[in-house]
Amino acid sequence: MEKFKNFVEGVRKEMAKVTWPTQQELIDNTIIVVVFTIIISTFIFGVDQVYSTILEAIYR
């Protein structure tokens, strides 16, 4: 039980050191992630369409 108490105390000390983002930083970072996810998804979709078209032409 003493080890558990020491663990919880250590976690509390470390969590006090954490610098949490502000709400605006969180919103900005979320927007960046969503935009880049859309861009990468669109790119992968485009490459897949090109490969599909090429392979379809080869196998006909």
N, CA, C and O atoms as a Tripos MOL2 file, in Angstrom:
@<TRIPOS>MOLECULE
protein
  240   239    60     0     0
PROTEIN
NO_CHARGES

@<TRIPOS>ATOM
      1 N           0.8330   -1.2010    0.0000 N.3       1 MET1
      2 CA          0.0000    0.0000    0.0000 C.3       1 MET1
      3 C           0.8720    1.2560    0.0000 C.2       1 MET1
      4 O           0.4790    2.2850   -0.5490 O.2       1 MET1
      5 N           2.0270    1.1740    0.6010 N.am      2 GLU2
      6 CA          2.9430    2.3180    0.6490 C.3       2 GLU2
      7 C           3.4600    2.6510   -0.7540 C.2       2 GLU2
      8 O           3.6160    3.8220   -1.1020 O.2       2 GLU2
      9 N           3.7230    1.6200   -1.5510 N.am      3 LYS3
     10 CA          4.1900    1.8520   -2.9200 C.3       3 LYS3
     11 C           3.1250    2.5810   -3.7330 C.2       3 LYS3
     12 O           3.4410    3.4680   -4.5250 O.2       3 LYS3
     13 N           1.8810    2.2110   -3.5380 N.am      4 PHE4
     14 CA          0.7880    2.8610   -4.2540 C.3       4 PHE4
     15 C           0.6780    4.3270   -3.8640 C.2       4 PHE4
     16 O           0.4960    5.1900   -4.7240 O.2       4 PHE4
     17 N           0.7870    4.6120   -2.5710 N.am      5 LYS5
     18 CA          0.7260    6.0070   -2.1020 C.3       5 LYS5
     19 C           1.8680    6.8150   -2.7020 C.2       5 LYS5
     20 O           1.6720    7.9570   -3.1190 O.2       5 LYS5
     21 N           3.0590    6.2270   -2.7460 N.am      6 ASN6
     22 CA          4.2140    6.9220   -3.3320 C.3       6 ASN6
     23 C           3.9910    7.1690   -4.8260 C.2       6 ASN6
     24 O           4.3530    8.2180   -5.3600 O.2       6 ASN6
     25 N           3.3890    6.1820   -5.4800 N.am      7 PHE7
     26 CA          3.1030    6.3380   -6.9010 C.3       7 PHE7
     27 C           2.1330    7.4890   -7.1450 C.2       7 PHE7
     28 O           2.3730    8.3390   -8.0030 O.2       7 PHE7
     29 N           1.0410    7.5130   -6.3900 N.am      8 VAL8
     30 CA          0.0380    8.5710   -6.5470 C.3       8 VAL8
     31 C           0.6460    9.9260   -6.2270 C.2       8 VAL8
     32 O           0.3580   10.9070   -6.9130 O.2       8 VAL8
     33 N           1.4730    9.9980   -5.2110 N.am      9 GLU9
     34 CA          2.1290   11.2630   -4.8550 C.3       9 GLU9
     35 C           3.0550   11.7130   -5.9780 C.2       9 GLU9
     36 O           3.1090   12.8990   -6.3020 O.2       9 GLU9
     37 N           3.7820   10.7710   -6.5720 N.am     10 GLY10
     38 CA          4.6660   11.0940   -7.6970 C.3      10 GLY10
     39 C           3.8860   11.5920   -8.8980 C.2      10 GLY10
     40 O           4.3030   12.5360   -9.5680 O.2      10 GLY10
     41 N           2.7490   10.9570   -9.1720 N.am     11 VAL11
     42 CA          1.9040   11.3810  -10.2920 C.3      11 VAL11
     43 C           1.3960   12.7990  -10.0620 C.2      11 VAL11
     44 O           1.3940   13.6190  -10.9800 O.2      11 VAL11
     45 N           0.9700   13.0850   -8.8470 N.am     12 ARG12
     46 CA          0.4790   14.4400   -8.5410 C.3      12 ARG12
     47 C           1.5750   15.4830   -8.7330 C.2      12 ARG12
     48 O           1.3200   16.5590   -9.2740 O.2      12 ARG12
     49 N           2.7870   15.1730   -8.2960 N.am     13 LYS13
     50 CA          3.8970   16.1150   -8.4550 C.3      13 LYS13
     51 C           4.1950   16.3550   -9.9300 C.2      13 LYS13
     52 O           4.4140   17.4930  -10.3460 O.2      13 LYS13
     53 N           4.2040   15.2830  -10.7180 N.am     14 GLU14
     54 CA          4.4950   15.4340  -12.1470 C.3      14 GLU14
     55 C           3.3720   16.1810  -12.8670 C.2      14 GLU14
     56 O           3.6420   16.9950  -13.7500 O.2      14 GLU14
     57 N           2.1290   15.9170  -12.5040 N.am     15 MET15
     58 CA          1.0090   16.6070  -13.1380 C.3      15 MET15
     59 C           1.0200   18.1020  -12.8230 C.2      15 MET15
     60 O           0.5300   18.9080  -13.6130 O.2      15 MET15
     61 N           1.5710   18.4660  -11.6840 N.am     16 ALA16
     62 CA          1.6740   19.8900  -11.3360 C.3      16 ALA16
     63 C           2.6670   20.6030  -12.2480 C.2      16 ALA16
     64 O           2.5870   21.8190  -12.4220 O.2      16 ALA16
     65 N           3.6000   19.8560  -12.8270 N.am     17 LYS17
     66 CA          4.6120   20.4360  -13.7130 C.3      17 LYS17
     67 C           4.1050   20.6120  -15.1470 C.2      17 LYS17
     68 O           4.7270   21.3180  -15.9410 O.2      17 LYS17
     69 N           2.9950   19.9840  -15.4760 N.am     18 VAL18
     70 CA          2.4790   20.0070  -16.8440 C.3      18 VAL18
     71 C           1.9750   21.4040  -17.1770 C.2      18 VAL18
     72 O           1.2860   22.0440  -16.3810 O.2      18 VAL18
     73 N           2.3330   21.8600  -18.3690 N.am     19 THR19
     74 CA          1.8170   23.1260  -18.8740 C.3      19 THR19
     75 C           0.6900   22.8040  -19.8370 C.2      19 THR19
     76 O           0.9280   22.3120  -20.9400 O.2      19 THR19
     77 N          -0.5220   23.0790  -19.4250 N.am     20 TRP20
     78 CA         -1.6880   22.7680  -20.2450 C.3      20 TRP20
     79 C          -1.9210   23.8890  -21.2510 C.2      20 TRP20
     80 O          -1.7040   25.0570  -20.9290 O.2      20 TRP20
     81 N          -2.3610   23.5530  -22.4730 N.am     21 PRO21
     82 CA         -2.6100   24.5940  -23.4790 C.3      21 PRO21
     83 C          -3.8380   25.4300  -23.1050 C.2      21 PRO21
     84 O          -4.7540   24.9730  -22.4210 O.2      21 PRO21
     85 N          -3.8100   26.6570  -23.5820 N.am     22 THR22
     86 CA         -4.9820   27.5030  -23.3890 C.3      22 THR22
     87 C          -6.0710   27.0310  -24.3490 C.2      22 THR22
     88 O          -5.8170   26.2270  -25.2450 O.2      22 THR22
     89 N          -7.2740   27.5360  -24.1520 N.am     23 GLN23
     90 CA         -8.3810   27.1300  -25.0200 C.3      23 GLN23
     91 C          -8.1070   27.5520  -26.4580 C.2      23 GLN23
     92 O          -8.4090   26.7990  -27.3850 O.2      23 GLN23
     93 N          -7.5450   28.7330  -26.6610 N.am     24 GLN24
     94 CA         -7.2640   29.2040  -28.0160 C.3      24 GLN24
     95 C          -6.1870   28.3500  -28.6760 C.2      24 GLN24
     96 O          -6.2990   28.0360  -29.8610 O.2      24 GLN24
     97 N          -5.1560   27.9720  -27.9430 N.am     25 GLU25
     98 CA         -4.1230   27.0870  -28.4910 C.3      25 GLU25
     99 C          -4.7200   25.7370  -28.8920 C.2      25 GLU25
    100 O          -4.3780   25.1740  -29.9320 O.2      25 GLU25
    101 N          -5.6060   25.2400  -28.0570 N.am     26 LEU26
    102 CA         -6.2560   23.9620  -28.3410 C.3      26 LEU26
    103 C          -7.1030   24.0440  -29.6130 C.2      26 LEU26
    104 O          -7.0780   23.1330  -30.4410 O.2      26 LEU26
    105 N          -7.8450   25.1310  -29.7610 N.am     27 ILE27
    106 CA         -8.6740   25.3340  -30.9550 C.3      27 ILE27
    107 C          -7.7900   25.4490  -32.1900 C.2      27 ILE27
    108 O          -8.0720   24.8240  -33.2130 O.2      27 ILE27
    109 N          -6.7250   26.2420  -32.1070 N.am     28 ASP28
    110 CA         -5.8180   26.4200  -33.2450 C.3      28 ASP28
    111 C          -5.1920   25.0930  -33.6660 C.2      28 ASP28
    112 O          -5.1470   24.7710  -34.8540 O.2      28 ASP28
    113 N          -4.7140   24.3340  -32.6990 N.am     29 ASN29
    114 CA         -4.0710   23.0560  -33.0170 C.3      29 ASN29
    115 C          -5.0720   22.0520  -33.5920 C.2      29 ASN29
    116 O          -4.7270   21.2640  -34.4720 O.2      29 ASN29
    117 N          -6.2910   22.0810  -33.1020 N.am     30 THR30
    118 CA         -7.3210   21.1900  -33.6280 C.3      30 THR30
    119 C          -7.6270   21.5270  -35.0820 C.2      30 THR30
    120 O          -7.7730   20.6280  -35.9100 O.2      30 THR30
    121 N          -7.7250   22.8010  -35.3930 N.am     31 ILE31
    122 CA         -7.9830   23.2380  -36.7680 C.3      31 ILE31
    123 C          -6.8430   22.7890  -37.6810 C.2      31 ILE31
    124 O          -7.0890   22.3090  -38.7870 O.2      31 ILE31
    125 N          -5.6100   22.9410  -37.2300 N.am     32 ILE32
    126 CA         -4.4480   22.5270  -38.0210 C.3      32 ILE32
    127 C          -4.5080   21.0260  -38.3070 C.2      32 ILE32
    128 O          -4.2800   20.5940  -39.4360 O.2      32 ILE32
    129 N          -4.8150   20.2410  -37.2830 N.am     33 VAL33
    130 CA         -4.8830   18.7870  -37.4610 C.3      33 VAL33
    131 C          -5.9810   18.4080  -38.4370 C.2      33 VAL33
    132 O          -5.7670   17.5580  -39.3020 O.2      33 VAL33
    133 N          -7.1500   19.0170  -38.3180 N.am     34 VAL34
    134 CA         -8.2670   18.6920  -39.2110 C.3      34 VAL34
    135 C          -7.9290   19.0700  -40.6480 C.2      34 VAL34
    136 O          -8.1910   18.2900  -41.5630 O.2      34 VAL34
    137 N          -7.3560   20.2460  -40.8640 N.am     35 VAL35
    138 CA         -7.0120   20.6960  -42.2160 C.3      35 VAL35
    139 C          -5.9840   19.7580  -42.8440 C.2      35 VAL35
    140 O          -6.1520   19.3360  -43.9880 O.2      35 VAL35
    141 N          -4.9250   19.4290  -42.1100 N.am     36 PHE36
    142 CA         -3.9100   18.5420  -42.6720 C.3      36 PHE36
    143 C          -4.4460   17.1330  -42.8940 C.2      36 PHE36
    144 O          -4.0190   16.4570  -43.8300 O.2      36 PHE36
    145 N          -5.3610   16.6820  -42.0630 N.am     37 THR37
    146 CA         -5.9760   15.3750  -42.2740 C.3      37 THR37
    147 C          -6.7690   15.3720  -43.5750 C.2      37 THR37
    148 O          -6.7160   14.4030  -44.3320 O.2      37 THR37
    149 N          -7.4940   16.4350  -43.8360 N.am     38 ILE38
    150 CA         -8.2610   16.5440  -45.0830 C.3      38 ILE38
    151 C          -7.3190   16.5890  -46.2840 C.2      38 ILE38
    152 O          -7.5700   15.9370  -47.2970 O.2      38 ILE38
    153 N          -6.2320   17.3620  -46.1710 N.am     39 ILE39
    154 CA         -5.2700   17.4720  -47.2770 C.3      39 ILE39
    155 C          -4.6260   16.1190  -47.5710 C.2      39 ILE39
    156 O          -4.5600   15.7070  -48.7290 O.2      39 ILE39
    157 N          -4.1590   15.4350  -46.5500 N.am     40 ILE40
    158 CA         -3.5030   14.1350  -46.7440 C.3      40 ILE40
    159 C          -4.4970   13.1120  -47.2900 C.2      40 ILE40
    160 O          -4.1580   12.3240  -48.1740 O.2      40 ILE40
    161 N          -5.7250   13.1240  -46.7660 N.am     41 SER41
    162 CA         -6.7500   12.1850  -47.2540 C.3      41 SER41
    163 C          -7.0560   12.4260  -48.7240 C.2      41 SER41
    164 O          -7.2020   11.4750  -49.4920 O.2      41 SER41
    165 N          -7.1520   13.6810  -49.1170 N.am     42 THR42
    166 CA         -7.4130   14.0190  -50.5150 C.3      42 THR42
    167 C          -6.2620   13.5590  -51.4030 C.2      42 THR42
    168 O          -6.4870   13.0230  -52.4880 O.2      42 THR42
    169 N          -5.0400   13.7670  -50.9480 N.am     43 PHE43
    170 CA         -3.8640   13.3320  -51.7040 C.3      43 PHE43
    171 C          -3.8680   11.8090  -51.8800 C.2      43 PHE43
    172 O          -3.6670   11.3130  -52.9890 O.2      43 PHE43
    173 N          -4.0940   11.0790  -50.8030 N.am     44 ILE44
    174 CA         -4.1090    9.6170  -50.8700 C.3      44 ILE44
    175 C          -5.2410    9.1420  -51.7860 C.2      44 ILE44
    176 O          -5.0590    8.2010  -52.5580 O.2      44 ILE44
    177 N          -6.3950    9.7850  -51.7030 N.am     45 PHE45
    178 CA         -7.5100    9.4390  -52.5930 C.3      45 PHE45
    179 C          -7.1220    9.6540  -54.0540 C.2      45 PHE45
    180 O          -7.4030    8.8110  -54.9060 O.2      45 PHE45
    181 N          -6.4760   10.7850  -54.3410 N.am     46 GLY46
    182 CA         -6.0600   11.0840  -55.7160 C.3      46 GLY46
    183 C          -5.0590   10.0650  -56.2370 C.2      46 GLY46
    184 O          -5.1860    9.6000  -57.3700 O.2      46 GLY46
    185 N          -4.0720    9.7140  -55.4340 N.am     47 VAL47
    186 CA         -3.0780    8.7210  -55.8400 C.3      47 VAL47
    187 C          -3.7540    7.3730  -56.0650 C.2      47 VAL47
    188 O          -3.4260    6.6680  -57.0200 O.2      47 VAL47
    189 N          -4.6870    7.0120  -55.2000 N.am     48 ASP48
    190 CA         -5.4090    5.7480  -55.3530 C.3      48 ASP48
    191 C          -6.2070    5.7350  -56.6530 C.2      48 ASP48
    192 O          -6.2470    4.7210  -57.3490 O.2      48 ASP48
    193 N          -6.8330    6.8460  -56.9750 N.am     49 GLN49
    194 CA         -7.6080    6.9200  -58.2190 C.3      49 GLN49
    195 C          -6.7020    6.7730  -59.4420 C.2      49 GLN49
    196 O          -7.0590    6.0930  -60.4030 O.2      49 GLN49
    197 N          -5.5440    7.4030  -59.4060 N.am     50 VAL50
    198 CA         -4.5980    7.2990  -60.5240 C.3      50 VAL50
    199 C          -4.1310    5.8550  -60.6760 C.2      50 VAL50
    200 O          -4.1420    5.3150  -61.7820 O.2      50 VAL50
    201 N          -3.7240    5.2300  -59.5840 N.am     51 TYR51
    202 CA         -3.2790    3.8380  -59.6530 C.3      51 TYR51
    203 C          -4.4080    2.9220  -60.1290 C.2      51 TYR51
    204 O          -4.1720    2.0170  -60.9310 O.2      51 TYR51
    205 N          -5.6090    3.1440  -59.6530 N.am     52 SER52
    206 CA         -6.7460    2.3190  -60.0680 C.3      52 SER52
    207 C          -6.9920    2.4470  -61.5740 C.2      52 SER52
    208 O          -7.2500    1.4600  -62.2630 O.2      52 SER52
    209 N          -6.9080    3.6660  -62.0590 N.am     53 THR53
    210 CA         -7.1150    3.9100  -63.4920 C.3      53 THR53
    211 C          -6.0280    3.2250  -64.3200 C.2      53 THR53
    212 O          -6.3180    2.6090  -65.3450 O.2      53 THR53
    213 N          -4.7970    3.3340  -63.8800 N.am     54 ILE54
    214 CA         -3.6770    2.7140  -64.5900 C.3      54 ILE54
    215 C          -3.8210    1.1980  -64.5970 C.2      54 ILE54
    216 O          -3.6720    0.5620  -65.6400 O.2      54 ILE54
    217 N          -4.1100    0.6230  -63.4390 N.am     55 LEU55
    218 CA         -4.2440   -0.8330  -63.3580 C.3      55 LEU55
    219 C          -5.4500   -1.3320  -64.1540 C.2      55 LEU55
    220 O          -5.4010   -2.4050  -64.7540 O.2      55 LEU55
    221 N          -6.5080   -0.5660  -64.1570 N.am     56 GLU56
    222 CA         -7.6960   -0.9480  -64.9310 C.3      56 GLU56
    223 C          -7.3570   -0.9640  -66.4250 C.2      56 GLU56
    224 O          -7.7930   -1.8540  -67.1550 O.2      56 GLU56
    225 N          -6.5780    0.0220  -66.8730 N.am     57 ALA57
    226 CA         -6.1850    0.0730  -68.2870 C.3      57 ALA57
    227 C          -5.2560   -1.0820  -68.6370 C.2      57 ALA57
    228 O          -5.3270   -1.6110  -69.7460 O.2      57 ALA57
    229 N          -4.4070   -1.4740  -67.7340 N.am     58 ILE58
    230 CA         -3.4650   -2.5730  -67.9780 C.3      58 ILE58
    231 C          -4.2050   -3.9100  -68.0680 C.2      58 ILE58
    232 O          -3.9090   -4.7240  -68.9420 O.2      58 ILE58
    233 N          -5.1570   -4.1360  -67.1760 N.am     59 TYR59
    234 CA         -5.8070   -5.4320  -67.0890 C.3      59 TYR59
    235 C          -6.9700   -5.6070  -68.0550 C.2      59 TYR59
    236 O          -7.5720   -6.6810  -68.0690 O.2      59 TYR59
    237 N          -7.3150   -4.6210  -68.8520 N.am     60 ARG60
    238 CA         -8.4180   -4.7640  -69.8250 C.3      60 ARG60
    239 C          -7.9720   -5.4550  -71.0460 C.2      60 ARG60
    240 O          -8.7660   -5.6590  -71.9640 O.2      60 ARG60
@<TRIPOS>BOND
     1     1     2 1
     2     2     3 1
     3     3     4 2
     4     3     5 am
     5     5     6 1
     6     6     7 1
     7     7     8 2
     8     7     9 am
     9     9    10 1
    10    10    11 1
    11    11    12 2
    12    11    13 am
    13    13    14 1
    14    14    15 1
    15    15    16 2
    16    15    17 am
    17    17    18 1
    18    18    19 1
    19    19    20 2
    20    19    21 am
    21    21    22 1
    22    22    23 1
    23    23    24 2
    24    23    25 am
    25    25    26 1
    26    26    27 1
    27    27    28 2
    28    27    29 am
    29    29    30 1
    30    30    31 1
    31    31    32 2
    32    31    33 am
    33    33    34 1
    34    34    35 1
    35    35    36 2
    36    35    37 am
    37    37    38 1
    38    38    39 1
    39    39    40 2
    40    39    41 am
    41    41    42 1
    42    42    43 1
    43    43    44 2
    44    43    45 am
    45    45    46 1
    46    46    47 1
    47    47    48 2
    48    47    49 am
    49    49    50 1
    50    50    51 1
    51    51    52 2
    52    51    53 am
    53    53    54 1
    54    54    55 1
    55    55    56 2
    56    55    57 am
    57    57    58 1
    58    58    59 1
    59    59    60 2
    60    59    61 am
    61    61    62 1
    62    62    63 1
    63    63    64 2
    64    63    65 am
    65    65    66 1
    66    66    67 1
    67    67    68 2
    68    67    69 am
    69    69    70 1
    70    70    71 1
    71    71    72 2
    72    71    73 am
    73    73    74 1
    74    74    75 1
    75    75    76 2
    76    75    77 am
    77    77    78 1
    78    78    79 1
    79    79    80 2
    80    79    81 am
    81    81    82 1
    82    82    83 1
    83    83    84 2
    84    83    85 am
    85    85    86 1
    86    86    87 1
    87    87    88 2
    88    87    89 am
    89    89    90 1
    90    90    91 1
    91    91    92 2
    92    91    93 am
    93    93    94 1
    94    94    95 1
    95    95    96 2
    96    95    97 am
    97    97    98 1
    98    98    99 1
    99    99   100 2
   100    99   101 am
   101   101   102 1
   102   102   103 1
   103   103   104 2
   104   103   105 am
   105   105   106 1
   106   106   107 1
   107   107   108 2
   108   107   109 am
   109   109   110 1
   110   110   111 1
   111   111   112 2
   112   111   113 am
   113   113   114 1
   114   114   115 1
   115   115   116 2
   116   115   117 am
   117   117   118 1
   118   118   119 1
   119   119   120 2
   120   119   121 am
   121   121   122 1
   122   122   123 1
   123   123   124 2
   124   123   125 am
   125   125   126 1
   126   126   127 1
   127   127   128 2
   128   127   129 am
   129   129   130 1
   130   130   131 1
   131   131   132 2
   132   131   133 am
   133   133   134 1
   134   134   135 1
   135   135   136 2
   136   135   137 am
   137   137   138 1
   138   138   139 1
   139   139   140 2
   140   139   141 am
   141   141   142 1
   142   142   143 1
   143   143   144 2
   144   143   145 am
   145   145   146 1
   146   146   147 1
   147   147   148 2
   148   147   149 am
   149   149   150 1
   150   150   151 1
   151   151   152 2
   152   151   153 am
   153   153   154 1
   154   154   155 1
   155   155   156 2
   156   155   157 am
   157   157   158 1
   158   158   159 1
   159   159   160 2
   160   159   161 am
   161   161   162 1
   162   162   163 1
   163   163   164 2
   164   163   165 am
   165   165   166 1
   166   166   167 1
   167   167   168 2
   168   167   169 am
   169   169   170 1
   170   170   171 1
   171   171   172 2
   172   171   173 am
   173   173   174 1
   174   174   175 1
   175   175   176 2
   176   175   177 am
   177   177   178 1
   178   178   179 1
   179   179   180 2
   180   179   181 am
   181   181   182 1
   182   182   183 1
   183   183   184 2
   184   183   185 am
   185   185   186 1
   186   186   187 1
   187   187   188 2
   188   187   189 am
   189   189   190 1
   190   190   191 1
   191   191   192 2
   192   191   193 am
   193   193   194 1
   194   194   195 1
   195   195   196 2
   196   195   197 am
   197   197   198 1
   198   198   199 1
   199   199   200 2
   200   199   201 am
   201   201   202 1
   202   202   203 1
   203   203   204 2
   204   203   205 am
   205   205   206 1
   206   206   207 1
   207   207   208 2
   208   207   209 am
   209   209   210 1
   210   210   211 1
   211   211   212 2
   212   211   213 am
   213   213   214 1
   214   214   215 1
   215   215   216 2
   216   215   217 am
   217   217   218 1
   218   218   219 1
   219   219   220 2
   220   219   221 am
   221   221   222 1
   222   222   223 1
   223   223   224 2
   224   223   225 am
   225   225   226 1
   226   226   227 1
   227   227   228 2
   228   227   229 am
   229   229   230 1
   230   230   231 1
   231   231   232 2
   232   231   233 am
   233   233   234 1
   234   234   235 1
   235   235   236 2
   236   235   237 am
   237   237   238 1
   238   238   239 1
   239   239   240 2
@<TRIPOS>SUBSTRUCTURE
     1 MET1         2 RESIDUE 1 A MET
     2 GLU2         6 RESIDUE 1 A GLU
     3 LYS3        10 RESIDUE 1 A LYS
     4 PHE4        14 RESIDUE 1 A PHE
     5 LYS5        18 RESIDUE 1 A LYS
     6 ASN6        22 RESIDUE 1 A ASN
     7 PHE7        26 RESIDUE 1 A PHE
     8 VAL8        30 RESIDUE 1 A VAL
     9 GLU9        34 RESIDUE 1 A GLU
    10 GLY10       38 RESIDUE 1 A GLY
    11 VAL11       42 RESIDUE 1 A VAL
    12 ARG12       46 RESIDUE 1 A ARG
    13 LYS13       50 RESIDUE 1 A LYS
    14 GLU14       54 RESIDUE 1 A GLU
    15 MET15       58 RESIDUE 1 A MET
    16 ALA16       62 RESIDUE 1 A ALA
    17 LYS17       66 RESIDUE 1 A LYS
    18 VAL18       70 RESIDUE 1 A VAL
    19 THR19       74 RESIDUE 1 A THR
    20 TRP20       78 RESIDUE 1 A TRP
    21 PRO21       82 RESIDUE 1 A PRO
    22 THR22       86 RESIDUE 1 A THR
    23 GLN23       90 RESIDUE 1 A GLN
    24 GLN24       94 RESIDUE 1 A GLN
    25 GLU25       98 RESIDUE 1 A GLU
    26 LEU26      102 RESIDUE 1 A LEU
    27 ILE27      106 RESIDUE 1 A ILE
    28 ASP28      110 RESIDUE 1 A ASP
    29 ASN29      114 RESIDUE 1 A ASN
    30 THR30      118 RESIDUE 1 A THR
    31 ILE31      122 RESIDUE 1 A ILE
    32 ILE32      126 RESIDUE 1 A ILE
    33 VAL33      130 RESIDUE 1 A VAL
    34 VAL34      134 RESIDUE 1 A VAL
    35 VAL35      138 RESIDUE 1 A VAL
    36 PHE36      142 RESIDUE 1 A PHE
    37 THR37      146 RESIDUE 1 A THR
    38 ILE38      150 RESIDUE 1 A ILE
    39 ILE39      154 RESIDUE 1 A ILE
    40 ILE40      158 RESIDUE 1 A ILE
    41 SER41      162 RESIDUE 1 A SER
    42 THR42      166 RESIDUE 1 A THR
    43 PHE43      170 RESIDUE 1 A PHE
    44 ILE44      174 RESIDUE 1 A ILE
    45 PHE45      178 RESIDUE 1 A PHE
    46 GLY46      182 RESIDUE 1 A GLY
    47 VAL47      186 RESIDUE 1 A VAL
    48 ASP48      190 RESIDUE 1 A ASP
    49 GLN49      194 RESIDUE 1 A GLN
    50 VAL50      198 RESIDUE 1 A VAL
    51 TYR51      202 RESIDUE 1 A TYR
    52 SER52      206 RESIDUE 1 A SER
    53 THR53      210 RESIDUE 1 A THR
    54 ILE54      214 RESIDUE 1 A ILE
    55 LEU55      218 RESIDUE 1 A LEU
    56 GLU56      222 RESIDUE 1 A GLU
    57 ALA57      226 RESIDUE 1 A ALA
    58 ILE58      230 RESIDUE 1 A ILE
    59 TYR59      234 RESIDUE 1 A TYR
    60 ARG60      238 RESIDUE 1 A ARG
